[in-house]
Amino acid sequence: MFQGASVPTADQYRQRLEPWWDLAAVLLVVSVVILLGGGMRQMVAPLSHAQPGISLAPGALPLYTIRTVLRMLPAWPFSPRFTSTSATVAPRGPPAGMC
């Protein structure tokens, strides 16, 4: 079927990869771990240690994003359960206009 096609060996494939891809991948993984660690540390801190106000400085926005995503992650499994339960219970209750 593929008479002239050849599969590159592992050595040939490694020669094609640029060495900076490894460095970029390591930096990306390390930065994600650092961001997640910082967000988790801020989530478990008592509320009294929270910052007094919300800052819209561009440097503060990534941390707010990480905290928001970390709060949403535990809520995702409960969402379908709540939806299924309320969809089952709602038709059995009194009509909404009659309450």
Secondary structure as the mmCIF struct_conf table of DSSP 4:
data_model
#
loop_
_struct_conf.conf_type_id
_struct_conf.id
_struct_conf.beg_label_comp_id
_struct_conf.beg_label_asym_id
_struct_conf.beg_label_seq_id
_struct_conf.end_label_comp_id
_struct_conf.end_label_asym_id
_struct_conf.end_label_seq_id
BEND BEND1 GLN A 3 GLY A 4
HELX_LH_PP_P HELX_LH_PP_P1 VAL A 7 THR A 9
HELX_RH_AL_P HELX_RH_AL_P1 ALA A 10 ARG A 16
BEND BEND2 LEU A 17 LEU A 17
HELX_RH_AL_P HELX_RH_AL_P2 PRO A 19 VAL A 44
BEND BEND3 ALA A 45 ALA A 45
HELX_RH_3T_P HELX_RH_3T_P1 LEU A 47 HIS A 49
BEND BEND4 ALA A 50 ALA A 50
BEND BEND5 PRO A 52 GLY A 53
TURN_TY1_P TURN_TY1_P1 PRO A 58 ALA A 60
HELX_RH_AL_P HELX_RH_AL_P3 LEU A 61 ALA A 75
TURN_TY1_P TURN_TY1_P2 TRP A 76 PRO A 77
HELX_RH_AL_P HELX_RH_AL_P4 PHE A 78 VAL A 89
HELX_RH_3T_P HELX_RH_3T_P2 ALA A 90 ARG A 92
BEND BEND6 GLY A 93 GLY A 93
HELX_RH_3T_P HELX_RH_3T_P3 ALA A 96 MET A 98
#
